[in-house]
Amino acid sequence: MRETVKKLKEWSRDVEHYADPTAEIDPNIKYGRLIFNENLLLPEEYYREIIKHIEEHIDQAIRFYPSARTREKIENKLSEIYSIERTKLMLTAGADEAMQLIYDTCSRITDRTLIIRPCYGMAKIYAKSMRMKIEEYVIEKDYKINVDKVVDAVKSRKIGSIYICNPNNPLSIEFNIRDIEKIIESTDSIVIIDETYHEFGTVDHSKLVEKYENVVILRSLSKSWGLAGLRIGYVVAPEYIINIMRGIAQPFNISSISLIALERALEMYDIVKKTIQEIKSIREEMIRKIEEVEGVVEVFQSRTNFITFRLRDDINVQNIVNSLRKRGFYVRTSSEPLLENCIRVTIGPREIMHKFVNSLIESIYECEKSTR
Ligand SMILES: Cc1ncc(COP(=O)(O)O)c(C=O)c1O
């Protein structure tokens, strides 16, 4: 066999894929879909306005290639909304593409990355696909980052990039920004901060980009803006990195229809902000409710649009997930460290969440009864 084909076949056997949970879900289910941290509170009218705008611009939305002018207008608007210097922002096809681009960029000059876990699974998949060597640091048992350990690892193992997800998925908590800043200060490795959930948290990491040359922020419009289907996110980074990313990315990475839709969505930030506030309020109420559920031993202080909680270790989490599913609720477990026997549930509308908590109580009761 020829060498190239042989090597690619070897790679093909080893390649890791995203385990896509949408395969298990009926796409018509709306409120029981508490699995992807989408925004389930935005009113239908928000989406109807977007559709109306697309209909009024059919050629630009579908017939034509994406417009550089529309893209520029959107990047301007985002930098205005979030007070980010215009030259430090680039639109991407979801935070996912932003992650792929920054790993692609880093992999050309350094082959080692440090992933701070627990975290979103795609960092590892992208780094691996760029054939990088992956080092891992698992946060401490009190859910804090030991800065010295991270800095030591970066220095001793010649790490060129560090990935950290804050607010954290799947833990839901927020790490101390001072700890993150200490890591940034102590190294010239690129610190990639996945800030997909920032609007539900208390910290704005994008300000770090003004201060340091080695910080890259990944953001998404899938969660707070409720636009997961359009695949839009953006990256905030120093200009020299944005310049490389624009060189590496496809020229039309954002589809015309997504650009046109976003043009209208961005005019409705007030509606989005209202739902963010509402989600935060439901979150606090639900954390208290879930804490009272018999069989739940820990509920994390969420700074995201989901809640993560732990079941007593004699309760089989998979049985509870299956039982919730029978009652119409899809939730997630995680194989990340520190998340044994945990469930992650997206925050939906208040009445749905009340039903969810009742179903959780019933499911735990039923599972306990069957094992007695
Ligand atoms: C932490 C984190 N980063 C990135 C993403 C990907 O977001 P996007 O839909 O913008 O690609 C997700 C999606 O769930 C996420 O949870």
The ligand as an SDF file (V2000), in Angstrom:
LIG
                    3D

 16 16  0  0  0  0  0  0  0  0999 V2000
  -18.6770   25.7910   25.9650 C   0  0  0  0  0  0  0  0  0  0  0  0
  -19.1440   25.7470   24.5650 C   0  0  0  0  0  0  0  0  0  0  0  0
  -18.3550   26.2310   23.5970 N   0  0  0  0  0  0  0  0  0  0  0  0
  -18.7320   26.2370   22.3180 C   0  0  0  0  0  0  0  0  0  0  0  0
  -19.9670   25.7330   21.9590 C   0  0  0  0  0  0  0  0  0  0  0  0
  -20.3440   25.7730   20.5150 C   0  0  0  0  0  0  0  0  0  0  0  0
  -21.1770   26.8820   20.2890 O   0  0  0  0  0  0  0  0  0  0  0  0
  -21.6690   27.2830   18.8420 P   0  0  0  0  0  0  0  0  0  0  0  0
  -23.0710   26.8070   18.7160 O   0  0  0  0  0  0  0  0  0  0  0  0
  -21.5820   28.7790   18.8150 O   0  0  0  0  0  0  0  0  0  0  0  0
  -20.7490   26.6500   17.8640 O   0  0  0  0  0  0  0  0  0  0  0  0
  -20.8340   25.2070   22.9180 C   0  0  0  0  0  0  0  0  0  0  0  0
  -22.1140   24.6220   22.5460 C   0  0  0  0  0  0  0  0  0  0  0  0
  -22.7850   23.9700   23.2910 O   0  0  0  0  0  0  0  0  0  0  0  0
  -20.4070   25.2270   24.2660 C   0  0  0  0  0  0  0  0  0  0  0  0
  -21.1750   24.7500   25.2450 O   0  0  0  0  0  0  0  0  0  0  0  0
  1  2  1  0
  2  3  1  0
  2 15  2  0
  3  4  2  0
  4  5  1  0
  5  6  1  0
  5 12  2  0
  6  7  1  0
  7  8  1  0
  8  9  2  0
  8 10  1  0
  8 11  1  0
 12 13  1  0
 12 15  1  0
 13 14  2  0
 15 16  1  0
M  END
$$$$
